[in-house]
Amino acid sequence: MGGSAFQRLARWAAVAWLASASAEAHHSYGMFDFQREVTLSGTVKEFQWSNPHVFIDLLNETDSATWSVEMSSPSHLVRNGWKPASLKAGDRITLVIHPLRDGRSGGTYVSARRADGQPVVPVAGRAAGTSQ
């Protein structure tokens, strides 16, 4: 490969910087209002299990709008007990989200409960039915 120690160090620094920049590049979380929580109840239209983020599309019974709720990555969700089959179209759920700042029908996931009040995915270390 050759070059001085400084040149090799500079190449490695450039590679590390590019890798970290691309990992952060897909979007900022500034679009969400983390000072507010909104509760939505309705029917799952679609549970989109895909990279880089999983989405729940929910037909909200209050305003009849379809809300798009962003979750984290599939690998992160699996580590927290989620599976591609955790939700399916037609499931009735209640979501708590941090809404989009611009007022559109969307937000980022906080928690989810089934129609019977049980968490969609039980919290690790707690029995089903306890506080999420």
N, C-alpha and C positions, 0 to 999 in steps of 0.2 A: 504494500500500500504506500509506503514511503512518506516523505514529507517530514517536517520538523515536528517536535512534540507539540509546539504551539498550533500547527496546522491540524494535527490529529485531534487535539482538544477542541479546536474551533469547529471541526466537522461534527464531532460528537455533540457539542453544545447546540449546533444548528438542528441536528436530528432530534434531540430531546425537545427543543423548543417547538419544532413543527409537530411532533407527536402530541404534545400537551395542548397546542393551539387547536388541532383538529378535534381533540376529545371535548373541548369546550365549545366548539363552533356551532353545534346544531341549533341551540337557542339559549336565551337568557330566561330566568324565572321572573324577571321584572314585570312580565305581563300579568302576573297573578297578584291579587290583593291579599297578602298574608295577614292583614289586620282584620279581615272579615271572614266569617264562615256563613255559608248558605246551606240550608237543608232542602233536598229535593226528594220527592217520592214519586215513583212511577214504575214504568215497565222498561226492561232492558230491550233495546232494539238490536244492539250488536255489542259483542265483547270482542274487541280486536286485539288479539295476542300477537304482537309483532314488534320487531326492533325499529327504532330505538326506544319507543315507549308503547305501553299498552293503553288502550282507550276503552272507555265505557260510553256508549251512546244510549242515553236514557230519555224516553218520552215522559216529560214531567207532567204530572196530572194537574198541577196548579195553573200553568200557563199554556199547556198543550204544545210547548216548544220541545225540540230535541236538543238536549244538552250534551256536549262532547266533553268528557271528563278525562283528563290526562293522568296517567299513573306513571310509575317508574318503569325501568326496563324489565323484561321477562325474567332475567337472571336474578335481579333483586327481589322480584315478587316471589319467585320459587323459594328463595331462602327464607321468605316470610310466610310460607304455607300456601301461596296461591298456585293454581294450576290452570291450564287452558280451559278446563271444564268447570272452573269455580262458578262461572256465570254462563247463562245461555239466554238467547232471545226468548222473551216472554216472562222471564223471572221478574217478580215484583220486589223492589228493593227501596231502601231509603239511603241516600248518599249525603254525606257532609263534605263540602268542598270549599276551597278558597277560590272565589270567582275571578273571572277575567276583569281587569281594571277598566276595559273599554265598554263594558255592559253587554257584550255579546253573550249568548247562551253557552257558557263553557267555564272550565276551571280546572283546578288540580285536586286530586283525591286527598281526602283526610280519613274518612272511614265509611263503611258500608254495613247495613243490616238487612236481613231478609224480612219479609212481611211478618213473620212470627217474632221478630225482635232479636233473633240470634245473629251474631256477627257472620258475615259471608265467609270469612276465614277466621276461625278461633285464634285469639291472641296466644302466642307461645307461652307456655307455663301457666295458663289459666284454663279452668274448665269452661266448656261451652256454656253460654248464658250469663257469664259474669261480665262486668263492665269492660268495654273495649277501649 
